[in-house]
């Protein structure tokens, strides 16, 4: 399929299991249907295939039109006759679009369920150590879904994807924000983790469906926890700076370490290293 239209060699199978093949260009049949399986790949090259005595089979009966399948797919996409397909490419596009939407919705629900299991049914967090990075297989499923959503939007158009799958599109973005935030936190960068959540929740402050609400509550609890811990860490950093200003390097280091333990931040870690170097005369 190229942009929802058949392109190149296409195979169909009738109700009796007989196989026929033909060539399509931009969704329109450019050669007659030929009985038998298609030739090897080296002989195809999207050219007109001529029926031979060794491979030909009887023409399909008038009754019982063949089921229509792409050569690379074991499942039929649509079921009209070749003549209907060649004269009505919009019917094929509609069938493909419906299948894409159905598959995207199914994958979104599946990944949402996996993330729910990994987070104890989106149990709200109140401590930093209760926030765990998603297990690698679950994180990979989220990334795969994000790629699928990107391709989905590109093929159907952003407006169409949003109107047909608004709930799923928002859910994918929420799952991506959760996954990215968890990975940033695992890398001891709570500032970046909080930024990922803020960016998403700023544009999507509330869930629109009941199925989304547990995920939104979970993300909101993460953001609230980050906000509280960032303020606590800032208080320690201010005391550390005051100690450093009067030469109490040891006290300053301890306060910065407490700030980093409370809310991991690469900038705080660098200040600790700098004071440690200075205290050693390096």
C-alpha positions, 0 to 999 in steps of 0.5 A: 500500500502507498498512501492508502492505494495498492501499488505493484503486484497484488494477489487475491484469493477467491472463496474456493482458495484459487489464487490470482495476481495482477499489477496496480499503479496508483490504486488502479489495475494496470494488468488483467488478473492472471491465474496462479501465484506470482513469479519470484521477486526477481521477475516481478519488478512491478511489470505486467505479468503474462499468464503461462500454461504452466502457472495458469489456473481456470478463471474464477467463476462468475459467482463468489467474487475473490477476497482481496488481500495484499501480497504481504498480508495474510489477512484480507483488507476488503472484500469487493471484486477487482473491478470494483476496487479498480474503479473505486479506490476511495473505498479502499482508502476508507477501509484502510483508514478504518483499520488504522484507527482501530489498530491505533486505539487497540495499541493505545489501550494495551500500552495504557494497561501495561503502564497501569500495572507497572505503577500499581494502577497509577497509585499517587506518589508522595515520596521521591523513592516511590517514583520508579522508572518504567521497566524496560519492556514497558518503556519500549512499548511506550516508545513504540506507541509514540512512533506509531502515533507519529506515523498515524498523524503523518498518514491521516493528517493531524486534524483527522487524527485529532478528530478521530482519536483525540482521547488516544492522542492525548493518552499517548502524549501523557504516557510519553511524558510519564516515561520521559520524566521517569528516565530523567529522574533515574538519571538524577535530574529532577529539574528535567523530570519536572519540566517534562510534566509541566510542559504536558500538564500545562497544555493538558490540565485535565483528563477528558474521559474516565479512562484517562483520569487515573493517569492524569491524577498520577502525573499531577501527584508527581508534579506536586511532589516535585514542586514541594521537594524543589522548594525544600532543596532551595532552602538547603542551597541558600544555607549552603551558599551562606556558609560558603560565603563565610568560608565554612566549606564543610557546612556548605558541602553538607547543605548542598548534599542535603539539597541534592538528596532532596531534589537531585539537580546536576547544578547542585552536584556541580557545586558540591564538586567545586567546593570539594576541589577548592577544599583540597586546593585543586 
